[in-house]
């Protein structure tokens, strides 16, 4: 089974539909990094059922779908299809008829995978099941990835066994066995659960039976309870009827008392309402007086607060005026000090300006000298770099050529050693010996191959004979089983008929059976066993003979007659077994003509009975004959002139003589069946012995075949090894000769390269000596320039620091002047604000003197009014308290009357309820 083609669409880097063909058994996929080589084998593993995203170099299964790029949009579906060549019918079963197998897998963005086998939708399990035993699969040994060989070498025995089972093709059988075991296990579990459910159902049924019985008993008890309750209610109804009359009289008296109490209650409620109205009037007057009292109190509180606030405001304004005067004096002193300080700072600034300008001029000259020194040093650096680059190039060239000389000399030495070794190998070559050994091994291989073919032909013949013999044995075994089954059925029928016959002949009586055994007659035949009836006259014979059929045939009755006393129970008939039917001819048209083998006494009995086919014929015979004769028909009607006897059995098969005839025929058939069964069984045993002999021969041949095959395999391996050695020796010889010529050519070229490298090396050495002299001059010039630059830089630093110091002093004094100036302006502004504040406070003091005196006079008037209102409030409160006491007394009286009314009403209700219960209980009793 070989992979023919892969079709990819939307899978990883294969965004467009792509087909990759594999025309032969050896195909390579090559290309630069990132072109999708690994994606091809990922596609193969993915279609075969790989479910692990990490195995496909991704985080999830949807990562195999093309996710878009800078120029292409993402797509929503990935599809890969594999086409396999099955022309050699590697796949068996239902797929053996297909020469090509198509397997396709699709996955969408929602992560759902669909599998298709030859265009039909299937499961992942179906895909893996197709490749079981073929070596193909997502993680099988047919896909050898990086590190797989090392894993196989380091694999444990259990892991190696998996590869070997897959290579041997038995993994599919193990998988089927595993599935079958799982199904058996699930079936057993289901059966176990079913048995548990059955046990539980049985328990529930028993429980429900008990509940049903309990419910039945409950119904019976409930009926008894209902009848007892009805009786009890009837008795109670009679008792309550007597009480009802007494309660009716009591109810009338209670109602009269209740109406009297209600009338008193109404009178008291009217008085209580009048008292409440008076109380409300007194309360309104009290509230009005109290409102005036609270109002004048709030006015007094307001005026007191206004006076207190005016006093606090006057004191605070006095304090603010003093603070404003003091602050103005302090600010005036600060202004005078700041003006003096500004004059001093202006004088110091005028002194610093000439020194600052002179220091800046010296700094400019120092910077010019510094730039000139730095330019000179930079020019020297350029020349030095050029010199150093040339020196390094020459030094590198010398080193390279030196290394090259060493390498060329080493190569020349290697060429020389290799040349000597090739000459030594050519001298020591044993090509002729290998050829001789090859001819010898070829002869042995031919002999072993002929022996192997002979044994294989013998094994093939024996296997064919074994198969034929097995088929023959299978057929014979089937025949033996059929004959054995037929024999068993016949034996069963024989035993059944024999038991019926014995029962009909009275052999079931134990006392008779023991007496016959005692007398030695248990094995003697009975009359029924001896008689042979012709045609269908067995019914007529049985009717005539009756119990004589159970008679035991004996040779001599006299000795046995002495043992009759031993028989305690039962009836036994003994007849002499002399048969005289050869000497005596039966009368014409008598029943004796219809039997044979009858004893003499039986023969005589049957001779006296004539036969007829129908009752009409029998009647005619009786009328035509004289004397006491009897006639019997074929269906068992026995008649004479003065009597008639008819015997009709319920069972049509109960005829003893007919059953005896069946027994004789069945025994004959059984003996024939036994003979046929024994013959077939013997033939089967002979064939089995012959099959065992053939299998032993095959085992010996297989053993010899294995031995010869191993020897043939060893010789074939040796032959292949010798062939390989011979081919390698020939190739080695030609390769050595070719290498010898190449070594001579390379040696000549290396010697020429050695001469050229020596010339270049010498020139580089001379140039290095000249550059070393120039290097010393450059280093001396560098020291001079470096000293001059250091001096100029120090002078420039000194001049710059001097300028910075003077500039700092100038800026510091200038900043101080600006700070003092701004402070002076702020002080003047604060002084103006304080002057304005002082005038404002003086005006406020003048305005706050007049309202204070007015408020004090108004407060005095309000205090006098409050004293008058307090007297009125006390009188009003006294009147309200009197009204409340009167109302409280009336209310208590009302409560007492309400209690009396409620008590009377409750008594009336109790009596009424008692009467209603008395009316209800008899009705309930009637219903019950």
Helices and strands as residue ranges (DSSP letters): E 2-9, E 18-21, H 37-47, G 54-56, G 61-64, E 77-85, G 93-95, E 100-108, E 113-117, E 120-122, H 124-130, H 148-153, H 157-168, H 171-428, H 431-504, H 510-519, H 527-530, E 532-533, H 538-545, G 546-550, E 552-554, H 558-561, G 564-566, E 574-576, G 591-594, E 595-596, H 600-607, E 609-612, H 615-624, E 630-633, E 637-640, E 644-646, H 656-847, H 850-927
